[in-house]
């Protein structure tokens, strides 16, 4: 399974759809995965899984705002890209 870390700025509408579907009432402390990145900084993420990829989406205040304001009917993928995300190795 491919594993990808995604920053809020790189979310596309389909990934945001999955996040809102998985966490309709928002995410809690129990949903957050914490780890140290290669630079030794703590990173907090929530997990969203598709058939072939596990996404860890970095938690931020902007992510929470986007989830609250997101309207599925108005989704638009223009200018949003997750291709620049970093892969991480499976343990």
C-alpha positions as CSV (number, residue, x, y, z in Angstrom):
1,X,0.0,0.0,0.0
2,X,1.3,3.4,-0.9
3,X,1.6,5.8,2.0
4,X,1.5,9.6,1.5
5,X,1.8,12.6,3.9
6,X,-0.3,15.5,2.7
7,X,-0.3,19.1,3.9
8,X,-3.5,21.1,4.0
9,X,-2.3,23.3,1.2
10,X,-2.1,20.2,-1.1
11,X,-5.6,18.8,-0.5
12,X,-7.8,18.1,-3.5
13,X,-11.5,18.0,-3.3
14,X,-11.8,14.2,-3.5
15,X,-9.4,13.8,-0.5
16,X,-11.3,16.5,1.4
17,X,-14.5,14.6,0.6
18,X,-13.1,11.5,2.2
19,X,-11.9,13.4,5.3
20,X,-15.4,15.0,5.8
21,X,-17.0,11.6,5.3
22,X,-14.8,9.8,7.7
23,X,-14.9,12.6,10.3
24,X,-18.4,14.2,9.9
25,X,-18.3,15.7,13.4
26,X,-14.6,16.6,13.3
27,X,-11.7,14.6,14.6
28,X,-10.7,14.1,18.2
29,X,-7.5,13.5,20.1
30,X,-7.9,9.7,19.6
31,X,-7.9,10.2,15.8
32,X,-4.6,12.0,15.7
33,X,-1.4,10.1,14.8
34,X,1.8,11.8,16.1
35,X,5.4,11.1,15.0
36,X,8.7,12.8,14.4
37,X,9.6,13.6,10.8
38,X,13.1,13.4,9.3
39,X,14.0,16.9,10.7
40,X,13.1,15.7,14.2
41,X,9.9,17.8,14.4
42,X,6.6,16.5,15.8
43,X,4.0,16.1,13.1
44,X,0.3,15.4,13.9
45,X,-1.9,13.8,11.2
46,X,-5.3,12.2,10.7
47,X,-5.5,9.1,8.5
48,X,-7.7,8.6,5.4
49,X,-7.4,5.3,3.4
50,X,-8.4,4.5,-0.1
51,X,-8.2,1.2,-1.8
52,X,-4.5,1.5,-2.7
53,X,-3.2,4.5,-0.6
54,X,-3.0,5.6,3.0
55,X,-3.0,9.3,3.4
56,X,-1.8,11.1,6.6
57,X,-3.2,14.6,6.4
58,X,-1.3,17.1,8.6
59,X,-3.6,18.5,11.3
60,X,-3.8,22.3,11.4
61,X,-6.3,25.0,12.3
62,X,-6.8,25.6,8.5
63,X,-7.7,21.9,8.0
64,X,-10.4,22.2,10.6
65,X,-11.7,25.4,9.0
66,X,-11.8,23.8,5.6
67,X,-13.7,20.8,6.9
68,X,-16.3,23.1,8.5
69,X,-16.7,25.3,5.4
70,X,-16.5,22.5,2.8
71,X,-19.6,22.1,0.6
72,X,-19.5,18.9,-1.4
73,X,-21.7,20.4,-4.2
74,X,-19.2,23.3,-4.7
75,X,-16.1,21.1,-5.0
76,X,-13.4,22.3,-7.4
77,X,-10.0,20.7,-8.0
78,X,-8.5,23.6,-10.1
79,X,-5.1,24.6,-8.7
80,X,-5.0,22.0,-6.0
81,X,-2.4,19.1,-6.3
82,X,-1.3,16.3,-4.0
83,X,1.5,15.1,-6.4
84,X,4.2,17.0,-4.6
85,X,3.6,15.1,-1.3
86,X,6.3,13.0,0.3
87,X,6.1,9.2,0.4
88,X,7.1,7.5,3.5
89,X,8.2,3.9,3.9
90,X,6.1,1.2,5.3
91,X,7.3,-0.3,8.5
